[in-house]
Amino acid sequence: MMVGLPQAWLAELDDQTALINDPDGRATVLSEMAYAAHRRQEVDEGDLVDMLEIVESARLWALVGVDLG
């Protein structure tokens, strides 16, 4: 699944420090990037759904990490 996803989006997803510092803000940025990739036809609808699910999972991961830290 992760092979066909845009590299810029994956790089933003990998920025764990930014994600932990602002989970909601980073999730918004990642979601907007996912929708933009879909509009540019870089990803299909299935990939878009996967990307949005990953964004929400990453946001929750960051929130749990902040609460435990």
All heavy atoms as TSV, in Angstrom:
chain	resi	resn	atom	element	x	y	z
A	1	MET	N	N	0.819	-1.192	0.000
A	1	MET	CA	C	0.000	0.000	0.000
A	1	MET	C	C	0.859	1.250	0.000
A	1	MET	O	O	0.622	2.160	-0.777
A	1	MET	CB	C	-0.925	-0.007	1.207
A	1	MET	CG	C	-1.703	1.292	1.346
A	1	MET	SD	S	-2.465	1.581	2.948
A	1	MET	CE	C	-1.067	1.649	4.012
A	2	MET	N	N	1.866	1.353	0.846
A	2	MET	CA	C	2.641	2.579	1.013
A	2	MET	C	C	3.527	2.878	-0.196
A	2	MET	O	O	3.990	3.985	-0.336
A	2	MET	CB	C	3.513	2.480	2.266
A	2	MET	CG	C	2.733	2.300	3.544
A	2	MET	SD	S	1.861	3.766	4.031
A	2	MET	CE	C	3.106	4.555	4.986
A	3	VAL	N	N	3.711	1.937	-1.098
A	3	VAL	CA	C	4.620	2.122	-2.217
A	3	VAL	C	C	4.134	3.210	-3.170
A	3	VAL	O	O	4.901	4.054	-3.607
A	3	VAL	CB	C	4.809	0.788	-2.985
A	3	VAL	CG1	C	5.642	1.005	-4.219
A	3	VAL	CG2	C	5.419	-0.251	-2.070
A	4	GLY	N	N	2.844	3.255	-3.483
A	4	GLY	CA	C	2.330	4.193	-4.461
A	4	GLY	C	C	1.933	5.547	-3.919
A	4	GLY	O	O	1.459	6.383	-4.667
A	5	LEU	N	N	2.106	5.773	-2.651
A	5	LEU	CA	C	1.689	7.037	-2.054
A	5	LEU	C	C	2.727	8.124	-2.328
A	5	LEU	O	O	3.919	7.835	-2.438
A	5	LEU	CB	C	1.468	6.868	-0.553
A	5	LEU	CG	C	0.394	5.842	-0.173
A	5	LEU	CD1	C	0.233	5.778	1.336
A	5	LEU	CD2	C	-0.930	6.147	-0.836
A	6	PRO	N	N	2.272	9.372	-2.435
A	6	PRO	CA	C	3.198	10.476	-2.745
A	6	PRO	C	C	4.317	10.602	-1.705
A	6	PRO	O	O	4.069	10.571	-0.498
A	6	PRO	CB	C	2.292	11.708	-2.726
A	6	PRO	CG	C	0.915	11.186	-2.966
A	6	PRO	CD	C	0.886	9.824	-2.338
A	7	GLN	N	N	5.535	10.765	-2.203
A	7	GLN	CA	C	6.699	10.855	-1.322
A	7	GLN	C	C	6.627	12.066	-0.384
A	7	GLN	O	O	7.041	11.973	0.772
A	7	GLN	CB	C	7.985	10.897	-2.155
A	7	GLN	CG	C	8.300	9.581	-2.836
A	7	GLN	CD	C	8.469	8.443	-1.839
A	7	GLN	OE1	O	9.207	8.554	-0.867
A	7	GLN	NE2	N	7.763	7.344	-2.070
A	8	ALA	N	N	6.116	13.183	-0.867
A	8	ALA	CA	C	6.014	14.378	-0.016
A	8	ALA	C	C	5.071	14.119	1.150
A	8	ALA	O	O	5.344	14.525	2.289
A	8	ALA	CB	C	5.529	15.576	-0.833
A	9	TRP	N	N	3.986	13.410	0.892
A	9	TRP	CA	C	3.025	13.088	1.948
A	9	TRP	C	C	3.663	12.132	2.963
A	9	TRP	O	O	3.520	12.314	4.173
A	9	TRP	CB	C	1.766	12.474	1.340
A	9	TRP	CG	C	0.681	12.220	2.333
A	9	TRP	CD1	C	-0.255	13.098	2.790
A	9	TRP	CD2	C	0.418	10.985	3.010
A	9	TRP	NE1	N	-1.080	12.487	3.703
A	9	TRP	CE2	C	-0.686	11.190	3.855
A	9	TRP	CE3	C	1.013	9.729	2.978
A	9	TRP	CZ2	C	-1.213	10.185	4.659
A	9	TRP	CZ3	C	0.488	8.725	3.787
A	9	TRP	CH2	C	-0.604	8.954	4.615
A	10	LEU	N	N	4.369	11.141	2.459
A	10	LEU	CA	C	5.042	10.186	3.351
A	10	LEU	C	C	6.096	10.891	4.212
A	10	LEU	O	O	6.242	10.570	5.395
A	10	LEU	CB	C	5.683	9.055	2.544
A	10	LEU	CG	C	4.709	8.082	1.890
A	10	LEU	CD1	C	5.443	7.152	0.933
A	10	LEU	CD2	C	3.948	7.295	2.948
A	11	ALA	N	N	6.802	11.840	3.633
A	11	ALA	CA	C	7.814	12.586	4.393
A	11	ALA	C	C	7.158	13.382	5.517
A	11	ALA	O	O	7.669	13.419	6.638
A	11	ALA	CB	C	8.593	13.513	3.465
A	12	GLU	N	N	6.032	14.005	5.222
A	12	GLU	CA	C	5.309	14.755	6.262
A	12	GLU	C	C	4.798	13.811	7.343
A	12	GLU	O	O	4.835	14.129	8.528
A	12	GLU	CB	C	4.141	15.535	5.653
A	12	GLU	CG	C	4.556	16.698	4.793
A	12	GLU	CD	C	5.248	17.804	5.572
A	12	GLU	OE1	O	4.894	18.053	6.738
A	12	GLU	OE2	O	6.159	18.420	4.998
A	13	LEU	N	N	4.316	12.659	6.941
A	13	LEU	CA	C	3.830	11.660	7.892
A	13	LEU	C	C	4.959	11.184	8.803
A	13	LEU	O	O	4.755	10.925	9.986
A	13	LEU	CB	C	3.221	10.472	7.145
A	13	LEU	CG	C	2.660	9.335	7.984
A	13	LEU	CD1	C	1.471	9.809	8.815
A	13	LEU	CD2	C	2.268	8.176	7.082
A	14	ASP	N	N	6.167	11.106	8.270
A	14	ASP	CA	C	7.331	10.628	9.021
A	14	ASP	C	C	7.841	11.634	10.054
A	14	ASP	O	O	8.637	11.270	10.918
A	14	ASP	CB	C	8.477	10.308	8.067
A	14	ASP	CG	C	8.618	8.833	7.827
A	14	ASP	OD1	O	7.899	8.046	8.452
A	14	ASP	OD2	O	9.464	8.466	6.988
A	15	ASP	N	N	7.414	12.878	9.961
A	15	ASP	CA	C	7.886	13.920	10.878
A	15	ASP	C	C	7.177	13.764	12.223
A	15	ASP	O	O	6.214	14.457	12.538
A	15	ASP	CB	C	7.642	15.305	10.283
A	15	ASP	CG	C	8.322	16.403	11.086
A	15	ASP	OD1	O	8.800	16.134	12.212
A	15	ASP	OD2	O	8.361	17.541	10.588
A	16	GLN	N	N	7.679	12.830	13.017
A	16	GLN	CA	C	7.034	12.500	14.293
A	16	GLN	C	C	7.093	13.648	15.285
A	16	GLN	O	O	6.162	13.835	16.072
A	16	GLN	CB	C	7.674	11.247	14.889
A	16	GLN	CG	C	7.398	10.018	14.063
A	16	GLN	CD	C	8.027	8.772	14.657
A	16	GLN	OE1	O	8.652	8.802	15.711
A	16	GLN	NE2	N	7.854	7.658	13.969
A	17	THR	N	N	8.149	14.420	15.266
A	17	THR	CA	C	8.259	15.551	16.190
A	17	THR	C	C	7.149	16.554	15.945
A	17	THR	O	O	6.479	16.996	16.884
A	17	THR	CB	C	9.637	16.233	16.048
A	17	THR	OG1	O	10.656	15.257	16.308
A	17	THR	CG2	C	9.777	17.389	17.012
A	18	ALA	N	N	6.936	16.910	14.694
A	18	ALA	CA	C	5.868	17.857	14.359
A	18	ALA	C	C	4.508	17.270	14.719
A	18	ALA	O	O	3.630	17.985	15.226
A	18	ALA	CB	C	5.924	18.212	12.882
A	19	LEU	N	N	4.336	15.990	14.490
A	19	LEU	CA	C	3.068	15.330	14.798
A	19	LEU	C	C	2.789	15.345	16.299
A	19	LEU	O	O	1.669	15.626	16.726
A	19	LEU	CB	C	3.084	13.902	14.258
A	19	LEU	CG	C	1.792	13.112	14.339
A	19	LEU	CD1	C	0.683	13.793	13.558
A	19	LEU	CD2	C	2.016	11.704	13.806
A	20	ILE	N	N	3.791	15.083	17.095
A	20	ILE	CA	C	3.612	15.083	18.555
A	20	ILE	C	C	3.368	16.502	19.072
A	20	ILE	O	O	2.559	16.711	19.967
A	20	ILE	CB	C	4.821	14.432	19.246
A	20	ILE	CG1	C	4.805	12.926	18.978
A	20	ILE	CG2	C	4.833	14.722	20.742
A	20	ILE	CD1	C	6.054	12.199	19.408
A	21	ASN	N	N	4.063	17.485	18.483
A	21	ASN	CA	C	3.905	18.869	18.946
A	21	ASN	C	C	2.559	19.469	18.590
A	21	ASN	O	O	2.071	20.353	19.304
A	21	ASN	CB	C	5.023	19.751	18.381
A	21	ASN	CG	C	6.345	19.462	19.041
A	21	ASN	OD1	O	6.401	19.038	20.192
A	21	ASN	ND2	N	7.422	19.670	18.316
A	22	ASP	N	N	1.939	19.032	17.490
A	22	ASP	CA	C	0.659	19.583	17.048
A	22	ASP	C	C	-0.137	18.508	16.304
A	22	ASP	O	O	-0.261	18.556	15.079
A	22	ASP	CB	C	0.898	20.800	16.146
A	22	ASP	CG	C	-0.383	21.508	15.744
A	22	ASP	OD1	O	-1.457	21.207	16.317
A	22	ASP	OD2	O	-0.313	22.358	14.835
A	23	PRO	N	N	-0.685	17.538	17.038
A	23	PRO	CA	C	-1.374	16.421	16.384
A	23	PRO	C	C	-2.518	16.860	15.468
A	23	PRO	O	O	-2.631	16.372	14.344
A	23	PRO	CB	C	-1.901	15.580	17.546
A	23	PRO	CG	C	-1.062	15.952	18.711
A	23	PRO	CD	C	-0.655	17.379	18.500
A	24	ASP	N	N	-3.343	17.781	15.933
A	24	ASP	CA	C	-4.489	18.195	15.125
A	24	ASP	C	C	-4.050	19.011	13.913
A	24	ASP	O	O	-4.570	18.824	12.806
A	24	ASP	CB	C	-5.483	18.990	15.969
A	24	ASP	CG	C	-6.144	18.129	17.035
A	24	ASP	OD1	O	-6.404	16.941	16.759
A	24	ASP	OD2	O	-6.394	18.636	18.137
A	25	GLY	N	N	-3.103	19.891	14.108
A	25	GLY	CA	C	-2.614	20.702	12.995
A	25	GLY	C	C	-1.949	19.871	11.926
A	25	GLY	O	O	-2.158	20.077	10.728
A	26	ARG	N	N	-1.117	18.926	12.346
A	26	ARG	CA	C	-0.431	18.059	11.379
A	26	ARG	C	C	-1.437	17.166	10.658
A	26	ARG	O	O	-1.300	16.913	9.468
A	26	ARG	CB	C	0.627	17.191	12.072
A	26	ARG	CG	C	1.746	17.975	12.710
A	26	ARG	CD	C	2.380	18.977	11.792
A	26	ARG	NE	N	2.943	18.348	10.620
A	26	ARG	CZ	C	3.272	18.996	9.503
A	26	ARG	NH1	N	3.106	20.275	9.411
A	26	ARG	NH2	N	3.771	18.351	8.474
A	27	ALA	N	N	-2.451	16.694	11.386
A	27	ALA	CA	C	-3.476	15.866	10.745
A	27	ALA	C	C	-4.209	16.668	9.675
A	27	ALA	O	O	-4.519	16.145	8.601
A	27	ALA	CB	C	-4.448	15.329	11.788
A	28	THR	N	N	-4.461	17.936	9.963
A	28	THR	CA	C	-5.119	18.796	8.973
A	28	THR	C	C	-4.247	18.942	7.731
A	28	THR	O	O	-4.729	18.814	6.597
A	28	THR	CB	C	-5.427	20.176	9.579
A	28	THR	OG1	O	-6.330	19.999	10.684
A	28	THR	CG2	C	-6.049	21.106	8.565
A	29	VAL	N	N	-2.972	19.204	7.937
A	29	VAL	CA	C	-2.044	19.349	6.805
A	29	VAL	C	C	-1.980	18.055	5.992
A	29	VAL	O	O	-2.065	18.080	4.755
A	29	VAL	CB	C	-0.634	19.752	7.295
A	29	VAL	CG1	C	0.399	19.627	6.188
A	29	VAL	CG2	C	-0.655	21.155	7.864
A	30	LEU	N	N	-1.841	16.940	6.657
A	30	LEU	CA	C	-1.750	15.655	5.960
A	30	LEU	C	C	-3.031	15.332	5.198
A	30	LEU	O	O	-2.987	14.826	4.076
A	30	LEU	CB	C	-1.416	14.540	6.950
A	30	LEU	CG	C	0.022	14.530	7.444
A	30	LEU	CD1	C	0.143	13.706	8.724
A	30	LEU	CD2	C	0.948	13.995	6.364
A	31	SER	N	N	-4.175	15.645	5.797
A	31	SER	CA	C	-5.454	15.415	5.116
A	31	SER	C	C	-5.569	16.286	3.875
A	31	SER	O	O	-5.985	15.818	2.806
A	31	SER	CB	C	-6.625	15.696	6.062
A	31	SER	OG	O	-6.649	14.766	7.107
A	32	GLU	N	N	-5.198	17.545	4.000
A	32	GLU	CA	C	-5.248	18.455	2.850
A	32	GLU	C	C	-4.315	17.980	1.745
A	32	GLU	O	O	-4.654	18.048	0.561
A	32	GLU	CB	C	-4.895	19.873	3.279
A	32	GLU	CG	C	-5.969	20.526	4.116
A	32	GLU	CD	C	-5.576	21.883	4.666
A	32	GLU	OE1	O	-4.463	22.368	4.385
A	32	GLU	OE2	O	-6.396	22.465	5.384
A	33	MET	N	N	-3.145	17.490	2.131
A	33	MET	CA	C	-2.205	16.962	1.133
A	33	MET	C	C	-2.780	15.727	0.440
A	33	MET	O	O	-2.596	15.537	-0.767
A	33	MET	CB	C	-0.869	16.620	1.789
A	33	MET	CG	C	-0.064	17.824	2.214
A	33	MET	SD	S	1.483	17.352	3.040
A	33	MET	CE	C	2.452	16.764	1.624
A	34	ALA	N	N	-3.480	14.888	1.191
A	34	ALA	CA	C	-4.086	13.685	0.615
A	34	ALA	C	C	-5.161	14.064	-0.397
A	34	ALA	O	O	-5.203	13.516	-1.509
A	34	ALA	CB	C	-4.668	12.808	1.723
A	35	TYR	N	N	-6.024	15.001	-0.024
A	35	TYR	CA	C	-7.067	15.448	-0.958
A	35	TYR	C	C	-6.455	16.092	-2.202
A	35	TYR	O	O	-6.937	15.885	-3.324
A	35	TYR	CB	C	-8.033	16.415	-0.282
A	35	TYR	CG	C	-9.046	15.728	0.603
A	35	TYR	CD1	C	-9.014	15.879	1.978
A	35	TYR	CD2	C	-10.042	14.916	0.064
A	35	TYR	CE1	C	-9.945	15.252	2.802
A	35	TYR	CE2	C	-10.975	14.272	0.870
A	35	TYR	CZ	C	-10.923	14.455	2.233
A	35	TYR	OH	O	-11.850	13.821	3.032
A	36	ALA	N	N	-5.399	16.859	-2.026
A	36	ALA	CA	C	-4.734	17.497	-3.166
A	36	ALA	C	C	-4.129	16.442	-4.097
A	36	ALA	O	O	-4.228	16.569	-5.328
A	36	ALA	CB	C	-3.657	18.464	-2.676
A	37	ALA	N	N	-3.541	15.413	-3.534
A	37	ALA	CA	C	-2.978	14.337	-4.355
A	37	ALA	C	C	-4.083	13.639	-5.146
A	37	ALA	O	O	-3.894	13.270	-6.311
A	37	ALA	CB	C	-2.221	13.343	-3.482
A	38	HIS	N	N	-5.231	13.486	-4.528
A	38	HIS	CA	C	-6.361	12.865	-5.224
A	38	HIS	C	C	-6.860	13.769	-6.353
A	38	HIS	O	O	-7.131	13.292	-7.459
A	38	HIS	CB	C	-7.489	12.564	-4.226
A	38	HIS	CG	C	-8.650	11.882	-4.854
A	38	HIS	ND1	N	-9.811	12.534	-5.160
A	38	HIS	CD2	C	-8.817	10.594	-5.249
A	38	HIS	CE1	C	-10.656	11.683	-5.719
A	38	HIS	NE2	N	-10.073	10.500	-5.779
A	39	ARG	N	N	-6.952	15.066	-6.086
A	39	ARG	CA	C	-7.381	16.000	-7.143
A	39	ARG	C	C	-6.415	15.989	-8.326
A	39	ARG	O	O	-6.837	16.124	-9.475
A	39	ARG	CB	C	-7.507	17.420	-6.589
A	39	ARG	CG	C	-8.757	17.658	-5.764
A	39	ARG	CD	C	-8.960	19.128	-5.476
A	39	ARG	NE	N	-7.865	19.726	-4.743
A	39	ARG	CZ	C	-7.731	19.728	-3.425
A	39	ARG	NH1	N	-8.647	19.151	-2.666
A	39	ARG	NH2	N	-6.697	20.313	-2.848
A	40	ARG	N	N	-5.130	15.822	-8.040
A	40	ARG	CA	C	-4.117	15.760	-9.102
A	40	ARG	C	C	-4.051	14.377	-9.747
A	40	ARG	O	O	-3.238	14.130	-10.630
A	40	ARG	CB	C	-2.735	16.114	-8.549
A	40	ARG	CG	C	-2.566	17.567	-8.176
A	40	ARG	CD	C	-1.127	17.890	-7.825
A	40	ARG	NE	N	-0.575	17.060	-6.772
A	40	ARG	CZ	C	-0.613	17.334	-5.464
A	40	ARG	NH1	N	-1.189	18.444	-5.038
A	40	ARG	NH2	N	-0.074	16.512	-4.590
A	41	GLN	N	N	-4.879	13.468	-9.276
A	41	GLN	CA	C	-4.958	12.089	-9.759
A	41	GLN	C	C	-3.658	11.317	-9.527
A	41	GLN	O	O	-3.312	10.419	-10.281
A	41	GLN	CB	C	-5.371	12.064	-11.229
A	41	GLN	CG	C	-6.728	12.665	-11.445
A	41	GLN	CD	C	-7.160	12.669	-12.893
A	41	GLN	OE1	O	-6.367	12.436	-13.797
A	41	GLN	NE2	N	-8.434	12.925	-13.111
A	42	GLU	N	N	-2.954	11.688	-8.460
A	42	GLU	CA	C	-1.759	10.937	-8.065
A	42	GLU	C	C	-2.139	9.681	-7.299
A	42	GLU	O	O	-1.357	8.724	-7.246
A	42	GLU	CB	C	-0.842	11.808	-7.212
A	42	GLU	CG	C	-0.224	12.967	-7.952
A	42	GLU	CD	C	0.603	13.856	-7.045
A	42	GLU	OE1	O	0.812	13.506	-5.867
A	42	GLU	OE2	O	1.040	14.917	-7.510
A	43	VAL	N	N	-3.309	9.714	-6.666
A	43	VAL	CA	C	-3.819	8.560	-5.921
A	43	VAL	C	C	-5.282	8.361	-6.299
A	43	VAL	O	O	-5.984	9.319	-6.627
A	43	VAL	CB	C	-3.674	8.733	-4.391
A	43	VAL	CG1	C	-2.218	8.843	-3.985
A	43	VAL	CG2	C	-4.451	9.927	-3.879
A	44	ASP	N	N	-5.719	7.122	-6.235
A	44	ASP	CA	C	-7.124	6.852	-6.521
A	44	ASP	C	C	-7.948	6.959	-5.235
A	44	ASP	O	O	-7.412	7.273	-4.162
A	44	ASP	CB	C	-7.286	5.492	-7.200
A	44	ASP	CG	C	-6.865	4.312	-6.327
A	44	ASP	OD1	O	-6.763	4.455	-5.096
A	44	ASP	OD2	O	-6.639	3.226	-6.894
A	45	GLU	N	N	-9.237	6.697	-5.357
A	45	GLU	CA	C	-10.129	6.839	-4.198
A	45	GLU	C	C	-9.766	5.887	-3.062
A	45	GLU	O	O	-9.847	6.246	-1.889
A	45	GLU	CB	C	-11.576	6.643	-4.635
A	45	GLU	CG	C	-12.055	7.770	-5.515
A	45	GLU	CD	C	-13.346	7.461	-6.238
A	45	GLU	OE1	O	-13.828	6.317	-6.166
A	45	GLU	OE2	O	-13.864	8.380	-6.893
A	46	GLY	N	N	-9.358	4.684	-3.406
A	46	GLY	CA	C	-8.966	3.721	-2.379
A	46	GLY	C	C	-7.741	4.190	-1.608
A	46	GLY	O	O	-7.691	4.075	-0.375
A	47	ASP	N	N	-6.763	4.719	-2.332
A	47	ASP	CA	C	-5.567	5.246	-1.670
A	47	ASP	C	C	-5.911	6.449	-0.805
A	47	ASP	O	O	-5.362	6.613	0.287
A	47	ASP	CB	C	-4.508	5.646	-2.693
A	47	ASP	CG	C	-3.843	4.454	-3.353
A	47	ASP	OD1	O	-3.796	3.368	-2.730
A	47	ASP	OD2	O	-3.373	4.599	-4.494
A	48	LEU	N	N	-6.816	7.299	-1.289
A	48	LEU	CA	C	-7.235	8.464	-0.507
A	48	LEU	C	C	-7.837	8.016	0.820
A	48	LEU	O	O	-7.479	8.547	1.882
A	48	LEU	CB	C	-8.235	9.312	-1.289
A	48	LEU	CG	C	-8.852	10.486	-0.524
A	48	LEU	CD1	C	-7.784	11.475	-0.054
A	48	LEU	CD2	C	-9.911	11.179	-1.376
A	49	VAL	N	N	-8.715	7.035	0.774
A	49	VAL	CA	C	-9.322	6.520	2.005
A	49	VAL	C	C	-8.241	5.979	2.933
A	49	VAL	O	O	-8.235	6.261	4.136
A	49	VAL	CB	C	-10.379	5.436	1.690
A	49	VAL	CG1	C	-10.827	4.720	2.957
A	49	VAL	CG2	C	-11.568	6.058	0.980
A	50	ASP	N	N	-7.309	5.218	2.385
A	50	ASP	CA	C	-6.211	4.674	3.197
A	50	ASP	C	C	-5.398	5.804	3.823
A	50	ASP	O	O	-5.055	5.751	5.012
A	50	ASP	CB	C	-5.285	3.796	2.362
A	50	ASP	CG	C	-5.917	2.476	1.963
A	50	ASP	OD1	O	-6.934	2.082	2.585
A	50	ASP	OD2	O	-5.402	1.840	1.020
A	51	MET	N	N	-5.095	6.823	3.033
A	51	MET	CA	C	-4.296	7.947	3.542
A	51	MET	C	C	-5.017	8.655	4.688
A	51	MET	O	O	-4.396	8.992	5.703
A	51	MET	CB	C	-3.993	8.931	2.412
A	51	MET	CG	C	-3.029	8.374	1.376
A	51	MET	SD	S	-2.942	9.361	-0.135
A	51	MET	CE	C	-1.878	10.705	0.426
A	52	LEU	N	N	-6.318	8.873	4.534
A	52	LEU	CA	C	-7.076	9.557	5.585
A	52	LEU	C	C	-7.158	8.705	6.856
A	52	LEU	O	O	-7.102	9.234	7.970
A	52	LEU	CB	C	-8.467	9.933	5.079
A	52	LEU	CG	C	-8.471	10.952	3.941
A	52	LEU	CD1	C	-9.896	11.148	3.414
A	52	LEU	CD2	C	-7.853	12.273	4.359
A	53	GLU	N	N	-7.252	7.395	6.689
A	53	GLU	CA	C	-7.250	6.502	7.856
A	53	GLU	C	C	-5.894	6.526	8.552
A	53	GLU	O	O	-5.814	6.519	9.787
A	53	GLU	CB	C	-7.630	5.083	7.445
A	53	GLU	CG	C	-9.091	4.940	7.085
A	53	GLU	CD	C	-9.459	3.549	6.594
A	53	GLU	OE1	O	-8.552	2.703	6.400
A	53	GLU	OE2	O	-10.655	3.306	6.402
A	54	ILE	N	N	-4.838	6.565	7.776
A	54	ILE	CA	C	-3.488	6.643	8.346
A	54	ILE	C	C	-3.317	7.954	9.110
A	54	ILE	O	O	-2.735	7.979	10.194
A	54	ILE	CB	C	-2.423	6.484	7.244
A	54	ILE	CG1	C	-2.446	5.060	6.690
A	54	ILE	CG2	C	-1.037	6.847	7.760
A	54	ILE	CD1	C	-1.654	4.879	5.407
A	55	VAL	N	N	-3.829	9.037	8.533
A	55	VAL	CA	C	-3.745	10.345	9.197
A	55	VAL	C	C	-4.425	10.287	10.562
A	55	VAL	O	O	-3.869	10.742	11.569
A	55	VAL	CB	C	-4.373	11.453	8.330
A	55	VAL	CG1	C	-4.553	12.739	9.114
A	55	VAL	CG2	C	-3.530	11.710	7.093
A	56	GLU	N	N	-5.618	9.729	10.610
A	56	GLU	CA	C	-6.337	9.661	11.886
A	56	GLU	C	C	-5.602	8.760	12.880
A	56	GLU	O	O	-5.508	9.078	14.067
A	56	GLU	CB	C	-7.772	9.175	11.676
A	56	GLU	CG	C	-8.588	9.096	12.939
A	56	GLU	CD	C	-8.752	10.407	13.693
A	56	GLU	OE1	O	-8.407	11.496	13.184
A	56	GLU	OE2	O	-9.229	10.357	14.844
A	57	SER	N	N	-5.048	7.666	12.404
A	57	SER	CA	C	-4.280	6.786	13.281
A	57	SER	C	C	-3.042	7.490	13.818
A	57	SER	O	O	-2.713	7.368	15.001
A	57	SER	CB	C	-3.854	5.524	12.531
A	57	SER	OG	O	-4.973	4.770	12.163
A	58	ALA	N	N	-2.365	8.241	12.963
A	58	ALA	CA	C	-1.176	8.985	13.386
A	58	ALA	C	C	-1.544	10.058	14.402
A	58	ALA	O	O	-0.829	10.268	15.387
A	58	ALA	CB	C	-0.491	9.613	12.170
A	59	ARG	N	N	-2.667	10.742	14.174
A	59	ARG	CA	C	-3.117	11.774	15.116
A	59	ARG	C	C	-3.394	11.156	16.486
A	59	ARG	O	O	-2.952	11.677	17.520
A	59	ARG	CB	C	-4.373	12.463	14.583
A	59	ARG	CG	C	-4.837	13.639	15.437
A	59	ARG	CD	C	-6.145	14.204	14.905
A	59	ARG	NE	N	-7.274	13.361	15.252
A	59	ARG	CZ	C	-7.886	13.378	16.439
A	59	ARG	NH1	N	-7.486	14.194	17.396
A	59	ARG	NH2	N	-8.903	12.576	16.664
A	60	LEU	N	N	-4.093	10.029	16.492
A	60	LEU	CA	C	-4.389	9.358	17.763
A	60	LEU	C	C	-3.123	8.854	18.434
A	60	LEU	O	O	-2.973	8.951	19.653
A	60	LEU	CB	C	-5.382	8.213	17.539
A	60	LEU	CG	C	-6.777	8.641	17.105
A	60	LEU	CD1	C	-7.625	7.429	16.761
A	60	LEU	CD2	C	-7.443	9.478	18.185
A	61	TRP	N	N	-2.187	8.336	17.650
A	61	TRP	CA	C	-0.901	7.901	18.187
A	61	TRP	C	C	-0.205	9.067	18.877
A	61	TRP	O	O	0.329	8.927	19.988
A	61	TRP	CB	C	-0.033	7.341	17.057
A	61	TRP	CG	C	1.368	7.077	17.477
A	61	TRP	CD1	C	1.846	5.970	18.104
A	61	TRP	CD2	C	2.486	7.970	17.318
A	61	TRP	NE1	N	3.200	6.108	18.338
A	61	TRP	CE2	C	3.611	7.325	17.866
A	61	TRP	CE3	C	2.639	9.235	16.773
A	61	TRP	CZ2	C	4.873	7.909	17.888
A	61	TRP	CZ3	C	3.891	9.820	16.780
A	61	TRP	CH2	C	4.990	9.162	17.330
A	62	ALA	N	N	-0.205	10.219	18.225
A	62	ALA	CA	C	0.462	11.391	18.797
A	62	ALA	C	C	-0.237	11.860	20.064
A	62	ALA	O	O	0.413	12.234	21.035
A	62	ALA	CB	C	0.514	12.526	17.771
A	63	LEU	N	N	-1.556	11.824	20.074
A	63	LEU	CA	C	-2.291	12.248	21.261
A	63	LEU	C	C	-2.036	11.307	22.439
A	63	LEU	O	O	-1.855	11.763	23.564
A	63	LEU	CB	C	-3.793	12.326	20.959
A	63	LEU	CG	C	-4.228	13.459	20.051
A	63	LEU	CD1	C	-5.683	13.283	19.644
A	63	LEU	CD2	C	-4.008	14.805	20.723
A	64	VAL	N	N	-2.000	10.022	22.182
A	64	VAL	CA	C	-1.720	9.049	23.242
A	64	VAL	C	C	-0.293	9.232	23.726
A	64	VAL	O	O	-0.038	9.208	24.928
A	64	VAL	CB	C	-1.964	7.602	22.738
A	64	VAL	CG1	C	-1.424	6.591	23.728
A	64	VAL	CG2	C	-3.447	7.373	22.513
A	65	GLY	N	N	0.634	9.452	22.801
A	65	GLY	CA	C	2.032	9.680	23.175
A	65	GLY	C	C	2.204	10.906	24.043
A	65	GLY	O	O	2.976	10.901	24.997
A	66	VAL	N	N	1.461	11.959	23.726
A	66	VAL	CA	C	1.525	13.193	24.521
A	66	VAL	C	C	0.953	12.933	25.907
A	66	VAL	O	O	1.523	13.359	26.908
A	66	VAL	CB	C	0.750	14.326	23.812
A	66	VAL	CG1	C	0.568	15.522	24.731
A	66	VAL	CG2	C	1.464	14.734	22.542
A	67	ASP	N	N	-0.144	12.193	25.996
A	67	ASP	CA	C	-0.757	11.905	27.287
A	67	ASP	C	C	0.128	11.020	28.153
A	67	ASP	O	O	0.151	11.162	29.376
A	67	ASP	CB	C	-2.109	11.220	27.098
A	67	ASP	CG	C	-3.193	12.175	26.591
A	67	ASP	OD1	O	-2.986	13.413	26.694
A	67	ASP	OD2	O	-4.211	11.704	26.087
A	68	LEU	N	N	0.880	10.128	27.537
A	68	LEU	CA	C	1.746	9.236	28.299
A	68	LEU	C	C	3.064	9.895	28.665
A	68	LEU	O	O	3.736	9.471	29.604
A	68	LEU	CB	C	2.021	7.956	27.498
A	68	LEU	CG	C	0.836	7.069	27.226
A	68	LEU	CD1	C	1.259	5.885	26.362
A	68	LEU	CD2	C	0.203	6.571	28.513
A	69	GLY	N	N	3.449	10.903	27.882
A	69	GLY	CA	C	4.747	11.545	28.085
A	69	GLY	C	C	4.714	12.441	29.248
A	69	GLY	O	O	5.460	12.753	30.035
